[in-house]
Amino acid sequence: MAAIIRGAVPLNTAVNPLSALGRTLGRFLARIRELVLIARGGSIRTAINAAHLKKHVDLSAQRAGQQREDAQALSASAQRVTELSGLVECGAQEIADMSGRNLSAAIQSMDELERVRARMSEIEATVATFAGTVRELAEGAKAIESIGGVIQGIAMQTNLLALNAAIEAARAGEAGRGFSVVAQEVRGLAARVNAETREISERSARMIQLVESTTVGTQQIREGVEHSVGEVGSTADRFSHFMRDFRAMTSTVEQIAGSIQDLGAVNREMNQRIEAVAGSAEQVHRLMDDAAHRVDELRLGTEDMQGVLAEFRTGGTTFDELVQATTRLRRDVADVLRRHASKGHNVFDQGYQRIENSNPPRFHTSYDLAVEAELQALFDSVLGSLNGCVYALAVDVKGYAPAHNKVFSNPPTGDPAQDLLRSRHKRIFDDPVGQKLAANQKPFLFQTYLRDTGEVINDMSMPIFLSDRHWGAVRVGFDSSRLS
């Protein structure tokens, strides 16, 4: 079929059944070629779109996964906030209840303090009255003492008068005997009065001392009571201010408790919404995983279609040039590997030794330095001769590239962004595309993918066998916008 499609059957001017059949067959083959080109172009565009879609789906899936994780974390945090809100709500309610109880107790204490202040005022008045009574008692005691002195003086005078009367009665003889008896009795009475008066004076003096002592104590008590009344009044005033503040605080606490209850309700509703968001994020993540799987199926289906279409050699197309260049490269690379294998190099060596300070990681093997120059010359020849070629290289069954195009084989700079573009030799390309082509043993594989440098690439690869042993593959990357 490929040979038939390449050229058209020549037409003869003579009209005969064979020439008519030839024209019909020529039109049929031309139509087949047209359909193959249309299908190939469509499959390539589909593959390119699938690659872009794969990128967007993977990015969306990644973001959906992150959104799911964030939603789950948010849901866990919201649940914790709900729990804490419940605890705060209970605590606030307890504080409000306690504040109410304390306010009631404070009101009772205030009432008792007012009663104490009233009683202290009564005591102050009573002590003042008592002090006045004590003063009167002191004055009365002093008056009694004064009266006692007067009585004592009178008794002494009476005693002197009686003594004089007795003397005069003695002079009068018998006539004055009766008067003498009277004078004697008066003297005895004066002596008794004097003695009683002295006792009264002594008792009055003692009473005055006690009254004076009582007066001093009463004054101290009065001062203490006045001070206590002042202190109680100040305490009552301060407690009154405290009561006003405490009432305001209790009202504020009650408002806070009510607000916290409202907040708890809002938080519970928000938690339900967050759980719904988390559920939606989980569903989106599952859908994105399914979409990614379907995109992969689309990509694989497109690759299978491209594989089938690649069997048709339509001739004169860029695709045919790509196939031919890849075929020649496979042959030349296999010759280089066989030649070095015959010299004793283990071209199947997979003991990859990481090159220090390489990022992305690069590796040496026991044979890479021996084959590097020859392979790079082959790769650069394809890169320079095939219009639209992006890269050309060979990889083993693990995706290891012992050499690369010169433009991608620069010494590393230490900048990962620069090295990703310019230091791609001796890397292991183990991405899904690289793994698939390295393991492929079919005649060829045509893949379309988004390169790690950002562009969409059509990758044509063909397996390499050395003495019936699968070594790996050659792969040629092509600008997808220029392939037809």
GUPASE-122588 format. One record per residue (C-alpha): residue number from 1; x negated, y, z negated. Coordinates in steps of 0.5 Angstrom, whole numbers, plus 500, padded with zeros to 3 digits. Example, Ala and Ser with C-alpha at 12.3 -4.5 7.8 and 13.67 -1.06 7.14 Angstrom:
+-----+-----+-----+-----+
! pos !   X !   Y !   Z !
+-----+-----+-----+-----+
!   1 ! 475 ! 491 ! 484 !
!   2 ! 473 ! 498 ! 486 !
+-----+-----+-----+-----+
This chain:
+-----+-----+-----+-----+
! pos !   X !   Y !   Z !
+-----+-----+-----+-----+
!   1 ! 500 ! 500 ! 500 !
!   2 ! 494 ! 505 ! 498 !
!   3 ! 491 ! 504 ! 505 !
!   4 ! 498 ! 505 ! 509 !
!   5 ! 499 ! 511 ! 505 !
!   6 ! 492 ! 514 ! 506 !
!   7 ! 494 ! 515 ! 514 !
!   8 ! 499 ! 516 ! 518 !
!   9 ! 501 ! 511 ! 524 !
!  10 ! 499 ! 514 ! 531 !
!  11 ! 505 ! 515 ! 535 !
!  12 ! 505 ! 513 ! 543 !
!  13 ! 509 ! 517 ! 548 !
!  14 ! 512 ! 511 ! 551 !
!  15 ! 519 ! 509 ! 548 !
!  16 ! 519 ! 502 ! 546 !
!  17 ! 521 ! 498 ! 540 !
!  18 ! 514 ! 498 ! 537 !
!  19 ! 513 ! 506 ! 537 !
!  20 ! 520 ! 507 ! 534 !
!  21 ! 518 ! 502 ! 529 !
!  22 ! 512 ! 506 ! 528 !
!  23 ! 515 ! 513 ! 527 !
!  24 ! 520 ! 510 ! 522 !
!  25 ! 514 ! 507 ! 518 !
!  26 ! 510 ! 513 ! 519 !
!  27 ! 516 ! 517 ! 516 !
!  28 ! 517 ! 512 ! 511 !
!  29 ! 510 ! 512 ! 508 !
!  30 ! 510 ! 520 ! 509 !
!  31 ! 516 ! 520 ! 504 !
!  32 ! 513 ! 515 ! 500 !
!  33 ! 507 ! 519 ! 499 !
!  34 ! 511 ! 526 ! 498 !
!  35 ! 515 ! 522 ! 492 !
!  36 ! 508 ! 519 ! 489 !
!  37 ! 505 ! 527 ! 489 !
!  38 ! 512 ! 529 ! 486 !
!  39 ! 512 ! 524 ! 481 !
!  40 ! 505 ! 525 ! 479 !
!  41 ! 506 ! 532 ! 479 !
!  42 ! 512 ! 531 ! 475 !
!  43 ! 508 ! 526 ! 470 !
!  44 ! 502 ! 531 ! 469 !
!  45 ! 507 ! 537 ! 468 !
!  46 ! 511 ! 532 ! 463 !
!  47 ! 504 ! 530 ! 460 !
!  48 ! 502 ! 537 ! 459 !
!  49 ! 509 ! 539 ! 456 !
!  50 ! 508 ! 533 ! 451 !
!  51 ! 501 ! 535 ! 449 !
!  52 ! 504 ! 542 ! 447 !
!  53 ! 510 ! 539 ! 444 !
!  54 ! 506 ! 534 ! 440 !
!  55 ! 502 ! 540 ! 438 !
!  56 ! 508 ! 544 ! 436 !
!  57 ! 511 ! 538 ! 433 !
!  58 ! 505 ! 536 ! 429 !
!  59 ! 504 ! 543 ! 426 !
!  60 ! 512 ! 543 ! 425 !
!  61 ! 511 ! 537 ! 421 !
!  62 ! 505 ! 539 ! 417 !
!  63 ! 509 ! 545 ! 415 !
!  64 ! 515 ! 541 ! 414 !
!  65 ! 511 ! 537 ! 410 !
!  66 ! 508 ! 543 ! 406 !
!  67 ! 515 ! 545 ! 405 !
!  68 ! 517 ! 539 ! 402 !
!  69 ! 512 ! 539 ! 397 !
!  70 ! 513 ! 546 ! 396 !
!  71 ! 520 ! 545 ! 395 !
!  72 ! 519 ! 539 ! 391 !
!  73 ! 514 ! 543 ! 386 !
!  74 ! 519 ! 548 ! 386 !
!  75 ! 525 ! 543 ! 384 !
!  76 ! 520 ! 541 ! 379 !
!  77 ! 519 ! 548 ! 376 !
!  78 ! 526 ! 550 ! 377 !
!  79 ! 528 ! 544 ! 373 !
!  80 ! 523 ! 545 ! 368 !
!  81 ! 525 ! 553 ! 368 !
!  82 ! 532 ! 550 ! 367 !
!  83 ! 530 ! 546 ! 361 !
!  84 ! 526 ! 552 ! 358 !
!  85 ! 532 ! 556 ! 359 !
!  86 ! 536 ! 551 ! 355 !
!  87 ! 531 ! 551 ! 349 !
!  88 ! 531 ! 559 ! 350 !
!  89 ! 539 ! 559 ! 350 !
!  90 ! 539 ! 555 ! 344 !
!  91 ! 534 ! 559 ! 340 !
!  92 ! 537 ! 565 ! 342 !
!  93 ! 544 ! 563 ! 340 !
!  94 ! 540 ! 560 ! 333 !
!  95 ! 537 ! 567 ! 332 !
!  96 ! 544 ! 570 ! 334 !
!  97 ! 547 ! 566 ! 328 !
!  98 ! 542 ! 567 ! 324 !
!  99 ! 542 ! 574 ! 325 !
! 100 ! 549 ! 574 ! 323 !
! 101 ! 548 ! 571 ! 317 !
! 102 ! 543 ! 575 ! 315 !
! 103 ! 547 ! 581 ! 316 !
! 104 ! 552 ! 579 ! 312 !
! 105 ! 547 ! 577 ! 306 !
! 106 ! 544 ! 584 ! 307 !
! 107 ! 551 ! 587 ! 307 !
! 108 ! 552 ! 584 ! 300 !
! 109 ! 546 ! 586 ! 298 !
! 110 ! 547 ! 593 ! 300 !
! 111 ! 554 ! 592 ! 296 !
! 112 ! 550 ! 590 ! 290 !
! 113 ! 545 ! 595 ! 290 !
! 114 ! 550 ! 600 ! 291 !
! 115 ! 553 ! 597 ! 284 !
! 116 ! 547 ! 597 ! 281 !
! 117 ! 546 ! 604 ! 283 !
! 118 ! 552 ! 606 ! 280 !
! 119 ! 551 ! 602 ! 274 !
! 120 ! 544 ! 606 ! 273 !
! 121 ! 548 ! 612 ! 274 !
! 122 ! 552 ! 610 ! 268 !
! 123 ! 546 ! 608 ! 264 !
! 124 ! 543 ! 615 ! 265 !
! 125 ! 549 ! 618 ! 263 !
! 126 ! 550 ! 614 ! 257 !
! 127 ! 542 ! 615 ! 255 !
! 128 ! 543 ! 622 ! 256 !
! 129 ! 549 ! 622 ! 251 !
! 130 ! 545 ! 618 ! 246 !
! 131 ! 539 ! 622 ! 246 !
! 132 ! 544 ! 628 ! 244 !
! 133 ! 547 ! 624 ! 239 !
! 134 ! 540 ! 622 ! 236 !
! 135 ! 538 ! 630 ! 237 !
! 136 ! 544 ! 631 ! 232 !
! 137 ! 542 ! 625 ! 228 !
! 138 ! 535 ! 628 ! 227 !
! 139 ! 538 ! 635 ! 226 !
! 140 ! 543 ! 632 ! 220 !
! 141 ! 537 ! 628 ! 217 !
! 142 ! 533 ! 635 ! 217 !
! 143 ! 539 ! 638 ! 214 !
! 144 ! 540 ! 633 ! 209 !
! 145 ! 533 ! 633 ! 207 !
! 146 ! 534 ! 641 ! 206 !
! 147 ! 540 ! 640 ! 202 !
! 148 ! 536 ! 635 ! 198 !
! 149 ! 531 ! 640 ! 197 !
! 150 ! 536 ! 645 ! 194 !
! 151 ! 539 ! 640 ! 190 !
! 152 ! 532 ! 638 ! 187 !
! 153 ! 531 ! 645 ! 186 !
! 154 ! 537 ! 646 ! 182 !
! 155 ! 536 ! 640 ! 178 !
! 156 ! 529 ! 643 ! 176 !
! 157 ! 532 ! 649 ! 174 !
! 158 ! 538 ! 645 ! 170 !
! 159 ! 533 ! 641 ! 167 !
! 160 ! 529 ! 648 ! 165 !
! 161 ! 536 ! 651 ! 162 !
! 162 ! 537 ! 645 ! 158 !
! 163 ! 530 ! 645 ! 155 !
! 164 ! 531 ! 652 ! 153 !
! 165 ! 538 ! 650 ! 151 !
! 166 ! 535 ! 645 ! 146 !
! 167 ! 530 ! 650 ! 144 !
! 168 ! 535 ! 655 ! 142 !
! 169 ! 539 ! 649 ! 139 !
! 170 ! 534 ! 647 ! 135 !
! 171 ! 533 ! 654 ! 132 !
! 172 ! 540 ! 655 ! 131 !
! 173 ! 540 ! 649 ! 126 !
! 174 ! 546 ! 645 ! 124 !
! 175 ! 550 ! 650 ! 128 !
! 176 ! 547 ! 648 ! 135 !
! 177 ! 546 ! 641 ! 134 !
! 178 ! 552 ! 640 ! 138 !
! 179 ! 550 ! 644 ! 143 !
! 180 ! 543 ! 641 ! 143 !
! 181 ! 547 ! 634 ! 145 !
! 182 ! 550 ! 637 ! 151 !
! 183 ! 543 ! 640 ! 153 !
! 184 ! 540 ! 633 ! 152 !
! 185 ! 545 ! 630 ! 156 !
! 186 ! 544 ! 636 ! 161 !
! 187 ! 537 ! 634 ! 162 !
! 188 ! 538 ! 627 ! 162 !
! 189 ! 543 ! 628 ! 168 !
! 190 ! 538 ! 633 ! 171 !
! 191 ! 533 ! 628 ! 171 !
! 192 ! 537 ! 623 ! 174 !
! 193 ! 539 ! 628 ! 179 !
! 194 ! 532 ! 630 ! 181 !
! 195 ! 530 ! 622 ! 181 !
! 196 ! 536 ! 621 ! 186 !
! 197 ! 534 ! 627 ! 190 !
! 198 ! 527 ! 625 ! 191 !
! 199 ! 530 ! 618 ! 193 !
! 200 ! 534 ! 622 ! 198 !
! 201 ! 529 ! 626 ! 200 !
! 202 ! 524 ! 620 ! 201 !
! 203 ! 530 ! 616 ! 205 !
! 204 ! 531 ! 623 ! 209 !
! 205 ! 524 ! 623 ! 211 !
! 206 ! 524 ! 616 ! 213 !
! 207 ! 530 ! 617 ! 217 !
! 208 ! 527 ! 623 ! 220 !
! 209 ! 521 ! 619 ! 222 !
! 210 ! 525 ! 614 ! 225 !
! 211 ! 530 ! 619 ! 228 !
! 212 ! 524 ! 622 ! 231 !
! 213 ! 521 ! 616 ! 233 !
! 214 ! 528 ! 614 ! 236 !
! 215 ! 528 ! 621 ! 240 !
! 216 ! 521 ! 619 ! 243 !
! 217 ! 523 ! 612 ! 245 !
! 218 ! 530 ! 615 ! 247 !
! 219 ! 526 ! 620 ! 251 !
! 220 ! 522 ! 615 ! 255 !
! 221 ! 528 ! 611 ! 256 !
! 222 ! 531 ! 617 ! 259 !
! 223 ! 525 ! 618 ! 263 !
! 224 ! 525 ! 611 ! 265 !
! 225 ! 532 ! 611 ! 267 !
! 226 ! 532 ! 617 ! 271 !
! 227 ! 526 ! 614 ! 275 !
! 228 ! 529 ! 608 ! 276 !
! 229 ! 536 ! 611 ! 278 !
! 230 ! 531 ! 615 ! 283 !
! 231 ! 528 ! 609 ! 285 !
! 232 ! 534 ! 605 ! 286 !
! 233 ! 537 ! 611 ! 290 !
! 234 ! 531 ! 611 ! 295 !
! 235 ! 531 ! 604 ! 295 !
! 236 ! 539 ! 604 ! 297 !
! 237 ! 538 ! 610 ! 302 !
! 238 ! 532 ! 606 ! 305 !
! 239 ! 536 ! 599 ! 305 !
! 240 ! 542 ! 604 ! 308 !
! 241 ! 537 ! 605 ! 314 !
! 242 ! 535 ! 598 ! 314 !
! 243 ! 542 ! 596 ! 315 !
! 244 ! 543 ! 601 ! 321 !
! 245 ! 537 ! 598 ! 324 !
! 246 ! 539 ! 591 ! 323 !
! 247 ! 546 ! 592 ! 325 !
! 248 ! 543 ! 595 ! 332 !
! 249 ! 538 ! 589 ! 332 !
! 250 ! 544 ! 584 ! 331 !
! 251 ! 548 ! 587 ! 337 !
! 252 ! 542 ! 587 ! 341 !
! 253 ! 540 ! 580 ! 339 !
! 254 ! 548 ! 578 ! 341 !
! 255 ! 547 ! 581 ! 348 !
! 256 ! 540 ! 578 ! 349 !
! 257 ! 544 ! 571 ! 347 !
! 258 ! 549 ! 573 ! 352 !
! 259 ! 545 ! 575 ! 357 !
! 260 ! 540 ! 568 ! 356 !
! 261 ! 547 ! 564 ! 357 !
! 262 ! 548 ! 568 ! 364 !
! 263 ! 541 ! 567 ! 366 !
! 264 ! 542 ! 559 ! 364 !
! 265 ! 548 ! 559 ! 368 !
! 266 ! 545 ! 563 ! 374 !
! 267 ! 538 ! 558 ! 373 !
! 268 ! 543 ! 552 ! 373 !
! 269 ! 546 ! 554 ! 380 !
! 270 ! 539 ! 556 ! 383 !
! 271 ! 536 ! 549 ! 381 !
! 272 ! 542 ! 546 ! 385 !
! 273 ! 540 ! 550 ! 391 !
! 274 ! 533 ! 549 ! 390 !
! 275 ! 535 ! 541 ! 390 !
! 276 ! 539 ! 542 ! 396 !
! 277 ! 533 ! 546 ! 399 !
! 278 ! 528 ! 540 ! 397 !
! 279 ! 533 ! 535 ! 400 !
! 280 ! 534 ! 539 ! 406 !
! 281 ! 526 ! 539 ! 407 !
! 282 ! 526 ! 532 ! 406 !
! 283 ! 531 ! 531 ! 411 !
! 284 ! 527 ! 536 ! 416 !
! 285 ! 520 ! 532 ! 414 !
! 286 ! 524 ! 526 ! 416 !
! 287 ! 526 ! 529 ! 423 !
! 288 ! 520 ! 532 ! 424 !
! 289 ! 516 ! 525 ! 423 !
! 290 ! 522 ! 522 ! 428 !
! 291 ! 520 ! 527 ! 433 !
! 292 ! 513 ! 526 ! 433 !
! 293 ! 514 ! 519 ! 434 !
! 294 ! 519 ! 520 ! 440 !
! 295 ! 513 ! 525 ! 442 !
! 296 ! 508 ! 520 ! 442 !
! 297 ! 513 ! 515 ! 445 !
! 298 ! 514 ! 520 ! 451 !
! 299 ! 506 ! 521 ! 451 !
! 300 ! 505 ! 514 ! 452 !
! 301 ! 511 ! 513 ! 457 !
! 302 ! 508 ! 519 ! 461 !
! 303 ! 501 ! 515 ! 461 !
! 304 ! 504 ! 509 ! 463 !
! 305 ! 507 ! 512 ! 469 !
! 306 ! 501 ! 516 ! 470 !
! 307 ! 497 ! 509 ! 470 !
! 308 ! 502 ! 506 ! 475 !
! 309 ! 502 ! 512 ! 480 !
! 310 ! 494 ! 513 ! 479 !
! 311 ! 494 ! 506 ! 483 !
! 312 ! 497 ! 510 ! 489 !
! 313 ! 491 ! 513 ! 493 !
! 314 ! 495 ! 518 ! 497 !
! 315 ! 488 ! 522 ! 499 !
! 316 ! 486 ! 529 ! 500 !
! 317 ! 488 ! 531 ! 493 !
! 318 ! 485 ! 533 ! 487 !
! 319 ! 487 ! 527 ! 483 !
! 320 ! 484 ! 522 ! 488 !
! 321 ! 477 ! 526 ! 487 !
! 322 ! 478 ! 525 ! 480 !
! 323 ! 479 ! 518 ! 480 !
! 324 ! 473 ! 517 ! 485 !
! 325 ! 468 ! 522 ! 481 !
! 326 ! 470 ! 517 ! 475 !
! 327 ! 469 ! 511 ! 478 !
! 328 ! 462 ! 513 ! 481 !
! 329 ! 460 ! 516 ! 474 !
! 330 ! 462 ! 509 ! 471 !
! 331 ! 458 ! 505 ! 476 !
! 332 ! 452 ! 510 ! 474 !
! 333 ! 452 ! 510 ! 467 !
! 334 ! 453 ! 502 ! 467 !
! 335 ! 447 ! 502 ! 471 !
! 336 ! 443 ! 506 ! 466 !
! 337 ! 445 ! 502 ! 460 !
! 338 ! 444 ! 495 ! 464 !
! 339 ! 437 ! 498 ! 465 !
! 340 ! 435 ! 500 ! 458 !
! 341 ! 438 ! 494 ! 455 !
! 342 ! 433 ! 490 ! 460 !
! 343 ! 428 ! 494 ! 457 !
! 344 ! 430 ! 491 ! 450 !
! 345 ! 434 ! 497 ! 447 !
! 346 ! 440 ! 495 ! 443 !
! 347 ! 445 ! 499 ! 447 !
! 348 ! 451 ! 496 ! 443 !
! 349 ! 448 ! 498 ! 436 !
! 350 ! 453 ! 501 ! 432 !
! 351 ! 448 ! 503 ! 426 !
! 352 ! 450 ! 510 ! 426 !
! 353 ! 445 ! 515 ! 422 !
! 354 ! 448 ! 521 ! 420 !
! 355 ! 444 ! 527 ! 423 !
! 356 ! 443 ! 532 ! 417 !
! 357 ! 446 ! 539 ! 416 !
! 358 ! 451 ! 537 ! 422 !
! 359 ! 458 ! 540 ! 422 !
! 360 ! 462 ! 537 ! 425 !
! 361 ! 458 ! 530 ! 423 !
! 362 ! 453 ! 528 ! 429 !
! 363 ! 449 ! 521 ! 429 !
! 364 ! 443 ! 518 ! 432 !
! 365 ! 443 ! 510 ! 434 !
! 366 ! 437 ! 506 ! 436 !
! 367 ! 438 ! 507 ! 443 !
! 368 ! 441 ! 514 ! 444 !
! 369 ! 434 ! 518 ! 445 !
! 370 ! 432 ! 513 ! 450 !
! 371 ! 438 ! 514 ! 454 !
! 372 ! 440 ! 521 ! 453 !
! 373 ! 436 ! 525 ! 459 !
! 374 ! 439 ! 520 ! 464 !
! 375 ! 446 ! 520 ! 462 !
! 376 ! 446 ! 528 ! 461 !
! 377 ! 444 ! 528 ! 468 !
! 378 ! 449 ! 524 ! 471 !
! 379 ! 454 ! 528 ! 466 !
! 380 ! 452 ! 535 ! 469 !
! 381 ! 452 ! 532 ! 476 !
! 382 ! 460 ! 531 ! 475 !
! 383 ! 461 ! 537 ! 471 !
! 384 ! 458 ! 541 ! 477 !
! 385 ! 461 ! 538 ! 483 !
! 386 ! 468 ! 536 ! 481 !
! 387 ! 472 ! 543 ! 481 !
! 388 ! 476 ! 543 ! 475 !
! 389 ! 472 ! 539 ! 471 !
! 390 ! 471 ! 541 ! 463 !
! 391 ! 467 ! 535 ! 461 !
! 392 ! 464 ! 528 ! 463 !
! 393 ! 461 ! 523 ! 458 !
! 394 ! 461 ! 516 ! 456 !
! 395 ! 463 ! 513 ! 449 !
! 396 ! 462 ! 506 ! 446 !
! 397 ! 468 ! 502 ! 443 !
! 398 ! 467 ! 506 ! 437 !
! 399 ! 468 ! 513 ! 440 !
! 400 ! 460 ! 515 ! 439 !
! 401 ! 457 ! 519 ! 445 !
! 402 ! 450 ! 518 ! 445 !
! 403 ! 449 ! 524 ! 450 !
! 404 ! 454 ! 530 ! 453 !
! 405 ! 454 ! 535 ! 458 !
! 406 ! 448 ! 540 ! 457 !
! 407 ! 453 ! 546 ! 455 !
! 408 ! 455 ! 542 ! 449 !
! 409 ! 449 ! 539 ! 447 !
! 410 ! 446 ! 546 ! 443 !
! 411 ! 442 ! 545 ! 437 !
! 412 ! 447 ! 547 ! 431 !
! 413 ! 447 ! 554 ! 428 !
! 414 ! 451 ! 552 ! 422 !
! 415 ! 457 ! 555 ! 423 !
! 416 ! 462 ! 550 ! 424 !
! 417 ! 467 ! 554 ! 429 !
! 418 ! 461 ! 555 ! 434 !
! 419 ! 458 ! 548 ! 433 !
! 420 ! 465 ! 545 ! 434 !
! 421 ! 464 ! 548 ! 441 !
! 422 ! 457 ! 548 ! 443 !
! 423 ! 454 ! 542 ! 439 !
! 424 ! 459 ! 536 ! 441 !
! 425 ! 453 ! 531 ! 443 !
! 426 ! 452 ! 525 ! 439 !
! 427 ! 459 ! 525 ! 435 !
! 428 ! 464 ! 520 ! 434 !
! 429 ! 471 ! 522 ! 438 !
! 430 ! 475 ! 518 ! 433 !
! 431 ! 482 ! 522 ! 435 !
! 432 ! 488 ! 518 ! 437 !
! 433 ! 486 ! 519 ! 445 !
! 434 ! 479 ! 518 ! 443 !
! 435 ! 480 ! 511 ! 440 !
! 436 ! 485 ! 509 ! 445 !
! 437 ! 480 ! 510 ! 451 !
! 438 ! 474 ! 507 ! 447 !
! 439 ! 478 ! 501 ! 446 !
! 440 ! 482 ! 500 ! 453 !
! 441 ! 480 ! 495 ! 458 !
! 442 ! 485 ! 496 ! 463 !
! 443 ! 482 ! 499 ! 470 !
! 444 ! 483 ! 506 ! 468 !
! 445 ! 487 ! 510 ! 463 !
! 446 ! 490 ! 517 ! 464 !
! 447 ! 491 ! 521 ! 458 !
! 448 ! 494 ! 528 ! 457 !
! 449 ! 492 ! 531 ! 450 !
! 450 ! 491 ! 538 ! 446 !
! 451 ! 483 ! 538 ! 445 !
! 452 ! 480 ! 540 ! 438 !
! 453 ! 478 ! 547 ! 442 !
! 454 ! 485 ! 549 ! 443 !
! 455 ! 486 ! 547 ! 451 !
! 456 ! 490 ! 542 ! 454 !
! 457 ! 486 ! 537 ! 458 !
! 458 ! 487 ! 531 ! 462 !
! 459 ! 483 ! 525 ! 461 !
! 460 ! 481 ! 520 ! 466 !
! 461 ! 477 ! 514 ! 463 !
! 462 ! 475 ! 507 ! 465 !
! 463 ! 472 ! 502 ! 461 !
! 464 ! 465 ! 500 ! 462 !
! 465 ! 463 ! 492 ! 461 !
! 466 ! 456 ! 490 ! 461 !
! 467 ! 455 ! 482 ! 462 !
! 468 ! 462 ! 481 ! 461 !
! 469 ! 462 ! 485 ! 454 !
! 470 ! 466 ! 491 ! 453 !
! 471 ! 461 ! 497 ! 451 !
! 472 ! 466 ! 503 ! 452 !
! 473 ! 468 ! 508 ! 457 !
! 474 ! 466 ! 514 ! 461 !
! 475 ! 471 ! 519 ! 460 !
! 476 ! 472 ! 525 ! 465 !
! 477 ! 476 ! 531 ! 462 !
! 478 ! 480 ! 536 ! 467 !
! 479 ! 483 ! 542 ! 467 !
! 480 ! 491 ! 540 ! 467 !
! 481 ! 493 ! 547 ! 471 !
! 482 ! 489 ! 545 ! 477 !
! 483 ! 491 ! 538 ! 477 !
! 484 ! 495 ! 536 ! 483 !
+-----+-----+-----+-----+
